[in-house]
Amino acid sequence: MNLNNIHNIYFVGIGGIGMSAIARYFNATNKYVAGYDKTQTEITNVLEDLGVKVHFEDSVANIEERYLNIKETLVVYTPAIPKTHKELTYFINSGYTVLKRSEVLGLITKNTFCLAVAGTHGKTTTTSILGHIMRECNVPLTAFLGGISENYNSNLILNGSEVSVVEADEFDRSFLTLSPDLACITSMDADHLDIYGDASELVKTFEDFSKKLKANGKLFIKNGLPLMGITYGIEDDSDYTAKNIKIENGAYVFDVKTPNALLEKVQFNLPGRHNLSNALIALAMAVEYGLPQPQLTKALASYKGVKRRFTYQIKTDELVFIDDYAHHPEEINAVHQAVREMYPEEKVLAIFQPHLFSRTKDFGTDFARSLSQFDEVKLLDIYPARELPIEGITSKWLLEQIDNPKKELISKSEMIQKIKQSSAKIILTIGAGDIGAEVQKIKQALVNEN
């Protein structure tokens, strides 16, 4: 399919973080873009500010006449959309070209030099670091991010079309539509078992992804993963390794040993060893791409992060409020490590909203273990996203497994009151559901009180 012959792009589920990045891309390249989403959000508001028409009622009558031209319209959808969706059903039954988001990303990046970031954790941060440092080196790239970059206030970095930087998403095996020149795999922890059935099938799919590299392509892997490639790791014997790590003024300062050189006194401003690992692999991929190392280290020092990835909402001597997207036990462990490293003497309150009934069921024991590490734990009800309830799987069921005397189940309406009642200096909101929509309310209430 030649995208040059397509003038109209219609998105079913345009407000998703990955979908909206592609919508922004097409809008910036002078295509007509419109779409549907279930809920009005900050993302859809920004799209509308850019001139993209968005509606929120599933009705064929809402589709503008321009997009009824079958030959000149491409329809893009997300697998999160139910099969009963009226607009999507109409497009499929009427003979339109209807593609998943991942297939469209594969088409966009097909004729570019593609750098792809895969892994069950760390994709968004790594992709945004890589996109930023390459943009700072003035590479003619387009980077599609799975989160909002603090540097660009966008999930799209657009500086040309010769190079693409993308998240390679394992959900629904989406990343198998890509053919990267350089790719990395950050982790292969069990996840999305509603799709894969068991962890071995997930690992096999990552192996399949590793075979999607173009001829002469290079694969980078976190040291210890059961694949062959260029290795990276923290204070180990990897091909790329971070050494001599110190914390100075709340930032990491470290050296990077590459196969051919030593980069000294590299600075990175995000806390947490997981983020340090993300920075290291982004640097490694950029070095292998051929960018000048002094320029890369300067660019890394100016990286600000991704919204909802260990994002400081309040940072004073009296109170710290951090928001994070973590929704898997290993991600919660990473948040815990980061906060303990930064604030080893302080009491920490974690408010967690579980995401998906299936994930809660599959990893209940691991969630309980990771959450038990905090000084206080408060659970919200499970955010269902695309799922129907599973009998017996509730936040109360999860709470009972948490080994912590200061634990309780709360509602969103109680959250602010419960935070104010706590003596903890460090407040964490954690989860991938709609807990993110509560962050500004919490911040405002805490700022007003202090």
Buried (B, 14 or more C-beta within 10 A) or exposed (E): EEBEEBBBBBBBBBBBBBBBBBBBBBBEBEBBBBBBBEEEBEBBEBBEEEEBBBBEEBEEEBBEEBBBEEEEBBBBBBBBBEEEBBBBBBBBEEEBEBBBBBBBBBBBBBEBBBBBBBBBBBBBBBBBBBBBBBBBBEBBBBBBBBBBBBBBEBBBBBBEBEBBBBBBBBBBBBBBBBBBBBBBBBBBBBBBBBBBEEBEBBBEBBEEBBEBBEEEBBBBBBBEBEBEBBBBBBEEEBBBBBEBBEEEEEBBBBBBBBEEEEBEEBBBBBBBBBBBBBBBBBBBBBBBBEBEBEBBBBBBBEBBBBBBBBBEBBEEEEBBBBBBBBBBBBBBBBBBBBBBEBBEEEBBBBBBBBBBBBBBBBBBEBBBBBBBBBBBBBBBBBBBBEBEEBEEBBBEBBBEBBEBEBBEBBEBEBBBEBBEEBEBBBBBBBBBBBBBEBBEEBBEBBEEEE
